[in-house]
């Protein structure tokens, strides 16, 4: 999941956009709407390859469709009715394994809890601090998360691999209109302005994407129209990126969430001429 996420102020209102590229393989994309009895309603997006499905193996039979309900616990990004957004970005060889004796939650379950239970960034960080977050070490990657709320607060939650995977939080700077994250650590202890395998994924062009999207946001003073939010993501998407081992990656989808009106505008598989819209 070599991805790009940002929050930026809306040009024509007091609200904020939450942009998100999901760079992975060309897999089926699942959008779910959740309305828990005790919690906030939400829209979330999942990669169905995590459940064994692909373009040649779609969940077409009844039982397979029922099994797809499990995707509600495996969001890779989403928004809830309070305007809280979250997304996940991969960090190679940094699978957090918090072991403080608190209740343990997995890689994406923490995101489901944020969407169900939290209205603000601070509430989400407080919830995370009450739990032990444990990434699936078998996958070979760890992760960091971006969380942003409708009031414009934004933070990236990371984990200290040299100190028992303790949480590290990077907040949006005071007075800033935008914040950006790709696939390398932002925390001061580890941050590097140049590609470094110890803190991120050079093979995913993480630093190039961070610089390119950051330049675009800076040129607009962190204030974007909807079309500009889509363009910011388009500038750092990729198509048919071939890795050293022959694996081919694409931008599976590009999302723009409206944190004021609680909507999702999704463009799938680099089809930038088609936007599919979802709302609660």
C-alpha positions in Angstrom: 0.0 0.0 0.0 2.3 2.7 -1.3 0.0 5.7 -1.0 -0.5 9.5 -0.7 -2.8 11.3 1.7 -3.4 14.9 2.4 -5.8 17.3 4.1 -6.3 20.7 2.5 -8.7 23.7 3.0 -11.6 24.1 0.6 -11.4 27.1 -1.6 -15.1 27.9 -1.6 -16.1 27.1 2.0 -14.8 26.7 5.6 -14.5 23.0 5.1 -11.6 20.7 4.2 -10.8 18.1 1.6 -9.1 14.8 2.4 -7.3 13.4 -0.6 -6.1 9.8 -0.9 -4.3 7.8 -3.6 -4.2 4.0 -3.0 -1.2 2.7 -4.9 -1.2 -1.1 -5.1 -2.3 -3.6 -7.7 -5.4 -3.5 -9.9 -7.7 -5.3 -7.5 -11.5 -5.1 -6.9 -12.4 -2.0 -4.8 -15.2 -2.3 -2.2 -17.0 0.7 -0.8 -19.1 0.1 2.3 -21.6 2.2 4.2 -21.8 1.3 7.9 -24.5 2.5 10.3 -23.8 0.9 13.7 -26.4 1.0 16.5 -23.8 2.5 18.8 -21.5 4.6 16.8 -21.1 7.0 13.9 -22.2 6.1 10.4 -19.4 6.0 7.9 -18.2 5.4 4.3 -15.1 3.3 3.9 -13.1 1.7 1.1 -11.4 -1.7 1.1 -9.1 -3.6 -1.2 -10.8 -6.9 -1.8 -7.5 -8.7 -2.6 -7.1 -8.9 1.2 -10.0 -11.3 1.1 -8.6 -13.4 -1.7 -10.5 -11.8 -4.6 -9.1 -10.4 -7.8 -10.4 -9.3 -11.2 -10.5 -12.9 -12.3 -12.1 -14.0 -9.1 -14.9 -11.8 -8.1 -17.3 -12.5 -5.2 -20.2 -13.4 -7.5 -21.8 -16.2 -5.5 -24.1 -15.6 -2.6 -21.8 -17.0 0.1 -18.9 -15.0 -1.3 -20.9 -11.9 -1.2 -21.9 -12.6 2.4 -18.2 -13.1 3.2 -17.5 -9.6 1.8 -19.3 -8.2 4.9 -16.0 -8.8 6.7 -14.5 -5.9 4.7 -16.2 -3.5 7.1 -13.3 -4.4 9.5 -10.6 -3.9 6.9 -10.9 -0.3 5.6 -7.9 1.3 4.1 -9.5 4.8 4.2 -12.8 6.3 5.1 -14.9 9.1 6.6 -17.6 9.2 9.3 -20.7 11.3 9.8 -18.7 13.8 11.9 -16.2 14.4 9.1 -13.4 12.4 10.6 -11.2 10.8 7.9 -8.4 8.3 8.2 -6.1 6.3 5.8 -3.2 3.9 6.1 0.2 4.0 4.4 2.8 1.2 4.3 6.3 1.3 5.8 8.5 -1.6 4.9 9.8 -3.8 7.8 8.2 -1.6 10.5 5.3 -3.7 11.7 4.4 -2.2 15.1 3.9 -4.8 17.9 2.8 -2.8 21.0 3.0 -4.9 24.1 1.9 -2.8 27.1 -0.7 -5.2 28.3 -3.7 -3.2 26.9 -6.3 -4.7 24.6 -4.8 -5.5 21.3 -6.2 -4.5 17.9 -5.0 -5.2 14.4 -3.8 -3.1 11.5 -7.2 -2.0 10.1 -9.5 -2.7 13.1 -8.1 0.5 14.8 -9.4 2.4 11.7 -12.8 0.9 12.1 -12.8 1.9 15.7 -11.9 5.5 14.8 -14.7 5.7 12.3 -17.2 4.2 14.6 -16.2 6.1 17.8 -14.4 9.3 17.1 -15.4 12.8 16.0 -12.0 14.5 16.4 -8.3 13.8 15.9 -7.7 14.1 19.6 -10.4 11.5 20.3 -8.8 9.2 17.8 -5.4 9.6 19.4 -6.8 9.1 22.8 -8.5 5.9 21.7 -5.3 4.7 20.1 -3.3 5.3 23.3 -5.8 3.1 25.3 -5.0 0.1 23.1 -2.0 -1.9 21.8 -1.8 -1.7 18.0 -0.3 -4.8 16.4 0.4 -4.9 12.7 0.4 -8.3 10.9 4.1 -9.0 10.9 3.7 -11.8 8.3 2.8 -9.2 5.6 6.3 -7.7 5.8 5.2 -4.1 6.2 4.3 -1.8 9.0 2.1 1.2 8.7 1.4 4.8 9.7 -1.9 6.5 9.7 -3.3 9.9 8.8 -6.3 11.2 10.8 -8.0 14.4 10.1 -11.2 16.0 11.4 -13.8 18.4 10.0 -12.4 21.3 12.0 -9.1 21.1 10.2 -7.0 19.3 12.8 -4.8 16.7 11.3 -2.1 14.2 12.6 0.0 11.3 11.5 0.3 8.4 14.0 3.6 6.5 13.7 5.5 4.0 15.9 9.0 4.0 17.3 10.8 0.8 16.2 13.7 1.5 18.5 11.6 2.1 21.6 9.1 -0.7 22.0 6.9 0.6 19.2 5.7 3.5 21.3 3.4 5.9 19.5 4.8 9.0 17.8 2.4 11.8 16.7 3.1 14.4 14.1 0.6 17.2 14.1 -0.3 19.7 11.4 1.6 22.9 12.1 -0.3 25.7 13.7 -1.7 28.1 11.0 -1.1 25.6 8.2 -4.0 24.9 5.8 -2.7 21.5 4.7 -0.8 18.4 5.7 0.7 15.6 3.6 2.0 12.1 4.1 3.4 9.3 1.8 5.4 6.2 2.7 8.2 7.4 4.9 8.3 8.5 8.5 7.6 12.1 9.4 8.5 12.0 13.1 11.5 14.2 13.9 13.5 11.3 15.3 13.6 9.5 11.9 12.6 12.0 9.2 14.9 12.2 6.2 14.5 14.6 3.3 16.2 12.2 1.0 15.3 8.5 0.2 16.4 6.2 3.1 15.3 2.6 3.4 15.6 2.8 7.1 12.6 5.2 7.3 10.5 4.5 4.3 10.1 3.0 0.8 12.3 4.5 -1.9 11.0 1.9 -4.4 7.6 3.5 -4.2 8.9 6.9 -5.1 7.7 8.1 -1.7 10.0 11.1 -1.5 9.2 12.1 -5.1 5.5 12.0 -4.3 5.9 13.9 -1.1 7.9 16.6 -2.8 5.6 16.8 -5.8 2.3 16.9 -3.9 3.9 19.2 -1.3 4.9 21.6 -4.0 1.4 21.6 -5.5 -0.2 22.3 -2.1 2.3 25.0 -1.4 1.6 26.7 -4.7 -2.0 26.9 -3.7 -1.3 27.9 -0.1 -2.9 24.7 1.1 -6.3 25.9 -0.3 -7.8 23.8 -3.1 -11.0 23.6 -5.2 -12.5 20.1 -5.7 -10.9 19.9 -9.1 -7.5 21.0 -7.7 -7.8 18.3 -5.0 -8.3 15.7 -7.7 -5.4 17.2 -9.7 -3.1 17.0 -6.7 -3.7 13.3 -6.6 -3.4 12.9 -10.3 0.1 14.5 -10.2 1.4 11.7 -8.0 -0.5 8.7 -9.4 1.3 6.0 -11.4 0.4 3.5 -14.1 2.2 0.2 -14.8 5.1 0.9 -12.4 7.4 -2.1 -12.8 9.4 -3.2 -9.7 12.8 -4.9 -9.8 11.1 -8.3 -9.4 8.7 -7.7 -12.3 5.7 -6.9 -10.2 3.5 -4.2 -11.7 1.7 -1.6 -9.6 -0.9 1.0 -10.4 -2.9 3.6 -8.5 -5.9 1.4 -7.7 -8.0 4.4 -6.8 -8.0 8.1 -6.0 -10.4 9.5 -3.4 -11.4 13.0 -2.4 -13.5 13.2 0.7 -15.5 16.3 1.5 -15.2 16.6 5.3 -18.0 19.2 5.5 -20.7 17.5 3.4 -19.6 13.9 4.2 -19.2 12.6 0.7 -16.7 10.5 -1.2 -15.7 11.1 -4.9 -13.8 8.1 -6.2 -11.9 7.5 -9.4 -10.9 3.9 -10.0 -7.9 2.4 -11.8 -6.6 5.6 -13.2 -9.8 6.4 -15.0 -9.6 10.1 -14.4 -12.5 10.8 -16.7 -15.0 9.0 -14.4 -15.9 10.1 -10.8 -18.2 7.9 -8.8 -19.8 9.7 -5.8 -21.0 8.3 -2.5 -22.8 9.9 0.5 -24.4 8.8 3.7 
